[in-house]
Amino acid sequence: MAAHSLVFCGDLVLDEPDPDRWLGGIAPCLQEARLAIGHLEVPHTRRGRELAVDVPAPGAPPEHLAALARAGMDAVTLAGNHIADCGAEGIADTIAELDRLDIRHCGAGADLRQACAPAWLQAGNQSVALLSYNCVGPQESWAQPGSAGCAYVRVLAADGGPTRPAAALQTADPISVARMVEDIRAVRTQGAPYCIVALHKGIVHTPAKLAPYERPLAHAAIDAGADLVIGHHAHILRGIEFYRDRPIFHGLGNGCVVTRALSADQDNPKRAEWARQRRALFGFEPDPEYFLAPFHPDAVHGMLARIVIEDGRLARASFIPVYVEPPGRPTIARGITAEAVVQYIMRISREAGLPPLRYAASGDMVRIT
């Protein structure tokens, strides 16, 4: 049976004009893959009412989704903390345009059943099931049996408060984890030889550190039958581990994030205040050259996760080092820049207490064993 490569990128926010330009630096790697999968962070809509909690993201232009198709994106996960920021209309408009473009999706929908449904993908004659869960809230974004939103795993805060992106999230609720486990087992019984679980998780803008719930939750997904776990949300890279010989990319960082929604000098008071608070809360000053991606200075390091499946099993795992050029355009890293990304991933994996791995460069890729 033929081998097939799958490539994954982190958060995608395409607010700015000319999305093809912003995606152009990584598009060749997406186009070369048998399947390319990313995480769509915000709704693409001109309708809807802003969510009243957390810090709502503005809706991005629906026509920008076509740039994802041109860049080679086959599927996106939607279960994140911003997908419901323009309400049910924003989710409906986003899904309608993805369907029109034949970009598969999972993780959000008109009700909980639709949000938890897998995206079914084909790698040659091999079926791949993709599931997506938001672990960070806000709870108001979660789908319910009769209302739109995203699929989720409830994670309990240290103070007993609601699940919120800024809360000190500690432990995944066993009932919620059991529902995720049932979803994973269901796609296995439906004949998926390969199952991928995407978790929107972690502590934003903070190097290396993993929240207490992250590793146990990723391990629970693999124990249930997932072959690969992909993390995103933190807007900065996280380490890599293998558990039961299956890879966990704890955080892919930014796939392609170009937006003015994080600028302190904007009209929306909530977003402007959050842009100021981030600097004090997380102890960093954005580089002014990165005015479309004003993240932690370490966020210039990025990666595309890459796996090869054969006969319904993992044959190889690797990543493609990425460097984010100012003002926010991701590009494939090479030479000393690629080596800096590799050294960074090794360091943050070690600082997070993850088991050591071996990394071997091969062309633009770095193989992991």
C-alpha positions in Angstrom: 0.0 0.0 0.0 1.3 3.5 -0.8 2.6 5.9 1.8 0.9 9.3 2.2 2.2 12.4 3.9 0.0 14.6 6.1 1.0 18.1 7.0 -0.4 20.2 9.9 -0.2 23.9 10.7 -1.4 25.8 13.8 -3.7 28.8 14.1 -4.9 30.6 11.0 -6.1 34.2 11.2 -6.4 35.9 7.8 -7.9 39.3 8.4 -5.5 41.2 6.2 -5.8 41.8 2.4 -4.0 39.6 0.0 -4.1 36.3 2.0 -2.3 34.4 -0.8 0.8 36.5 -0.1 0.7 35.7 3.6 0.2 32.0 3.0 2.7 31.9 0.1 5.7 31.1 2.3 4.3 27.8 3.5 1.9 27.0 0.6 4.4 24.7 -1.3 4.7 22.4 1.7 0.9 22.2 2.0 0.5 21.6 -1.7 3.0 18.8 -1.7 1.2 16.9 1.1 -1.4 14.3 0.4 -3.5 16.0 3.1 -2.9 19.5 4.6 -4.8 20.4 7.8 -4.9 23.6 9.8 -6.8 25.3 12.6 -9.2 28.1 11.6 -9.2 30.5 14.5 -11.9 33.1 13.7 -15.2 33.0 11.9 -15.3 34.3 8.3 -18.5 36.3 8.1 -19.9 39.8 7.7 -22.9 39.0 10.0 -23.5 38.1 13.6 -23.4 39.8 17.0 -20.1 39.8 19.0 -19.9 37.4 21.9 -20.2 39.4 25.1 -17.6 37.4 27.1 -13.8 37.0 26.7 -12.2 39.2 24.1 -14.1 38.7 20.8 -12.2 38.5 17.5 -13.7 40.3 14.5 -15.1 38.3 11.7 -12.6 37.8 8.8 -13.7 38.3 5.1 -15.4 35.1 3.8 -13.6 35.4 0.5 -10.3 34.9 2.2 -11.1 31.3 2.8 -10.5 30.7 -0.9 -6.8 31.4 -0.3 -6.6 28.4 1.9 -7.9 26.2 -0.9 -5.4 27.7 -3.3 -2.6 27.1 -0.8 -3.5 23.4 -0.7 -5.4 23.2 2.6 -7.7 20.2 2.6 -9.3 20.4 6.0 -9.6 22.7 9.0 -10.5 22.2 12.6 -12.9 24.8 14.1 -13.1 24.0 17.8 -11.4 27.0 19.4 -12.1 30.0 21.7 -13.0 32.4 18.9 -15.0 30.5 16.4 -18.3 31.6 18.1 -17.3 35.2 18.4 -19.9 36.3 15.8 -22.6 34.0 17.1 -24.4 31.2 15.2 -24.5 33.3 12.0 -20.7 33.5 12.0 -20.4 29.7 12.4 -23.0 29.1 9.7 -21.3 31.5 7.2 -17.9 30.0 7.8 -19.1 26.4 7.3 -21.1 27.3 4.2 -18.0 28.8 2.5 -15.8 25.9 3.5 -18.3 23.5 2.0 -18.5 25.6 -1.2 -14.7 25.4 -1.4 -14.7 21.6 -0.6 -12.5 22.2 2.5 -13.5 19.6 5.0 -14.0 20.7 8.6 -15.0 19.5 12.1 -15.3 21.0 15.6 -18.2 23.4 15.2 -21.8 23.4 14.0 -25.4 24.3 14.5 -25.6 22.0 17.5 -23.5 19.7 19.7 -24.1 16.6 17.4 -22.8 18.5 14.4 -19.9 20.0 16.3 -18.7 16.6 17.5 -19.0 14.9 14.2 -15.6 13.9 12.6 -14.3 15.2 9.3 -13.7 12.1 7.0 -10.7 12.5 4.8 -9.1 10.2 2.2 -5.3 9.6 1.9 -5.4 7.4 -1.2 -7.6 4.5 -0.3 -7.1 5.0 3.4 -9.7 6.8 5.5 -8.6 9.4 8.1 -11.0 10.6 10.8 -10.3 14.1 12.2 -11.8 15.3 15.5 -11.5 18.7 17.1 -12.1 20.0 20.7 -11.8 23.3 22.5 -10.3 22.9 25.9 -10.0 26.5 27.0 -13.5 28.0 26.7 -15.1 30.4 27.0 -18.1 28.2 27.9 -20.4 30.5 26.0 -18.8 29.3 22.8 -19.6 25.6 23.4 -22.2 23.9 21.3 -25.3 22.5 23.1 -28.0 20.1 21.9 -30.1 23.0 20.6 -27.6 25.7 19.9 -24.6 26.4 17.7 -21.0 26.4 19.0 -17.9 24.2 19.1 -17.1 20.8 20.5 -15.2 20.9 23.8 -13.6 19.2 26.7 -14.4 20.9 29.9 -11.3 21.7 31.9 -11.7 22.8 35.5 -10.1 26.0 36.8 -8.0 26.0 40.0 -10.5 28.4 41.7 -13.6 26.5 40.6 -14.6 29.2 38.2 -15.8 28.8 34.6 -13.6 27.5 31.8 -12.0 30.7 30.3 -8.8 31.2 28.2 -7.3 33.3 30.9 -8.2 31.0 33.8 -5.6 28.8 35.6 -7.0 25.6 34.1 -5.9 22.4 35.9 -7.9 19.2 35.4 -10.1 17.8 32.6 -13.5 16.9 33.8 -13.9 13.1 33.7 -17.4 13.2 32.2 -16.2 15.5 29.4 -13.1 13.3 28.7 -15.4 10.3 28.6 -17.4 11.9 25.8 -14.3 12.6 23.8 -13.2 9.0 24.4 -16.6 7.8 23.0 -16.2 9.9 19.9 -12.7 8.5 19.2 -13.9 4.9 19.8 -16.9 5.6 17.5 -14.8 6.6 14.5 -12.6 3.5 15.0 -15.6 1.3 15.0 -16.8 3.1 11.8 -13.8 1.9 10.0 -11.2 4.7 10.3 -7.7 3.0 10.2 -6.2 6.4 11.3 -7.6 8.9 13.8 -6.3 12.4 14.5 -7.4 14.5 17.4 -6.9 18.3 17.5 -7.0 20.0 20.9 -7.2 23.7 21.3 -5.3 23.9 24.6 -2.5 25.4 26.6 -1.3 28.7 28.2 -1.0 31.6 25.7 2.1 33.6 25.1 4.2 31.6 27.5 7.3 29.6 26.4 7.7 25.9 27.2 5.2 25.5 30.0 2.4 22.9 29.8 -0.7 23.3 31.9 -1.4 20.3 34.3 -4.2 18.9 32.2 -2.5 18.9 28.8 -0.4 15.7 28.9 -3.0 13.6 30.6 -5.7 14.7 28.2 -3.5 14.0 25.1 -2.6 10.6 26.6 -6.3 9.8 27.2 -7.0 10.5 23.5 -4.3 8.1 22.4 -5.4 5.5 25.0 -8.9 5.7 23.4 -7.5 5.0 19.9 -6.1 8.3 18.5 -3.0 7.9 16.4 -1.9 11.5 16.6 -2.7 14.5 18.8 -2.2 18.0 17.5 -2.3 21.1 19.8 -2.8 24.7 19.1 -4.0 27.9 20.8 -0.9 29.2 22.7 0.4 31.3 19.7 3.8 30.0 20.6 5.5 26.6 20.0 5.2 23.7 22.5 7.3 20.6 22.8 6.9 17.2 21.2 6.5 13.7 22.8 5.7 10.2 21.9 3.2 8.2 24.0 2.7 4.5 23.2 4.7 5.2 20.1 2.3 7.8 18.8 3.3 11.5 18.4 1.9 14.4 20.3 2.7 17.9 19.0 1.6 19.9 22.1 1.5 23.2 20.3 2.1 24.1 16.6 2.2 27.9 17.3 0.9 30.2 14.6 0.2 28.7 11.3 -0.4 32.0 9.6 -1.7 34.9 11.8 -1.9 38.3 10.2 -4.4 40.7 12.0 -4.7 44.1 13.4 -7.1 42.8 16.1 -4.2 42.6 18.6 -3.1 46.2 18.1 -3.3 48.6 21.1 -4.3 51.5 18.8 -7.7 50.3 17.5 -11.3 51.3 17.8 -12.6 48.2 19.7 -12.1 49.0 23.4 -12.0 45.3 24.5 -9.4 44.3 22.0 -7.3 47.4 22.6 -7.3 46.8 26.4 -6.4 43.1 25.9 -3.4 44.2 23.7 -2.2 46.3 26.6 -2.9 43.7 29.3 -1.0 40.9 27.4 2.3 42.8 27.9 1.9 43.0 31.7 0.3 39.5 32.1 2.9 37.6 30.1 5.9 39.8 30.5 6.8 40.5 26.9 7.0 43.5 24.6 6.0 42.7 20.9 8.6 43.6 18.3 7.2 46.7 16.5 8.3 45.2 13.2 5.7 42.4 13.7 2.7 44.8 13.7 0.4 42.1 12.1 1.6 39.4 14.5 2.5 41.1 17.8 3.2 38.0 19.8 5.9 36.9 22.2 9.4 37.3 20.6 9.8 33.5 20.7 6.8 33.1 18.4 9.0 33.8 15.4 9.9 30.1 15.7 7.3 27.9 14.1 6.8 24.5 12.5 4.6 22.4 10.3 4.0 18.9 11.7 4.4 16.1 9.1 3.6 12.5 9.4 3.6 9.6 6.9 1.0 6.9 7.1 1.1 3.5 5.5 -1.3 0.6 5.8 -3.3 2.7 8.3 -0.4 3.2 10.7 2.2 5.8 11.4 5.4 5.1 9.4 7.3 8.4 10.1 7.0 11.6 12.1 8.8 14.8 11.4 8.4 18.6 11.3 9.3 21.3 8.9 10.9 24.3 10.6 9.2 27.6 10.0 10.4 31.2 10.6 8.0 34.1 10.8 9.2 37.1 8.9 8.0 40.6 9.8 5.3 41.8 9.8 3.9 38.2 10.2 4.5 36.0 7.1 5.6 32.4 7.9 8.3 31.0 5.6 10.1 27.6 5.5 13.3 28.0 7.6 16.6 26.8 6.2 20.2 26.8 7.2 21.1 28.4 10.6 17.5 29.7 10.9 16.1 26.1 10.7 18.8 25.0 13.2 17.6 27.7 15.6 14.1 26.4 15.4 15.2 22.8 16.1 17.3 23.9 19.1 14.3 25.9 20.4 12.0 22.9 20.1 14.5 20.7 21.9 14.9 23.2 24.7 11.2 23.8 25.3 10.5 20.1 25.3 13.2 19.6 27.9 12.0 22.5 30.0 8.5 21.1 29.9 9.7 17.8 31.3 9.0 15.8 28.2 11.0 12.6 27.4 14.0 13.2 25.2 13.8 12.5 21.5 16.2 12.3 18.6 16.1 14.8 15.8 17.7 14.2 12.4 17.6 16.7 9.5 16.7 15.6 6.0 16.2 18.3 3.5 13.6 20.8 4.8 12.3 18.2 7.3 13.5 17.1 10.7 12.7 13.5 11.5 11.7 12.6 15.1 12.5 9.3 16.7 
